C-alpha cells in the first residue's frame, strides 16, 4: 500500500535541513556505486486514448 503525504504533513515530519543532509548522503552513495536509481516504469492499462499512460 502506498502512503501519500501532503507537503503540509511532511513539514511536521522532517525539516528541510534533514532532507538536504539525507540527499547529500544519497548522492554520495550513488556516485560511489553503493546505491542505484531505478529507471522510471510505465504502467499500461485499459484506456480510451493513447495519452492515458501512468508513471510509477
Residue, then its C-alpha position, 0 to 999 in steps of 0.5 A: x500500500x502506498x502512503x501519500x503525504x501532503x507537503x503540509x504533513x511532511x513539514x511536521x515530519x522532517x525539516x528541510x535541513x534533514x532532507x538536504x543532509x539525507x540527499x547529500x548522503x544519497x548522492x554520495x552513495x550513488x556516485x560511489x556505486x553503493x546505491x542505484x536509481x531505478x529507471x522510471x516504469x510505465x504502467x499500461x492499462x485499459x484506456x480510451x486514448x493513447x495519452x492515458x499512460x501512468x508513471x510509477 
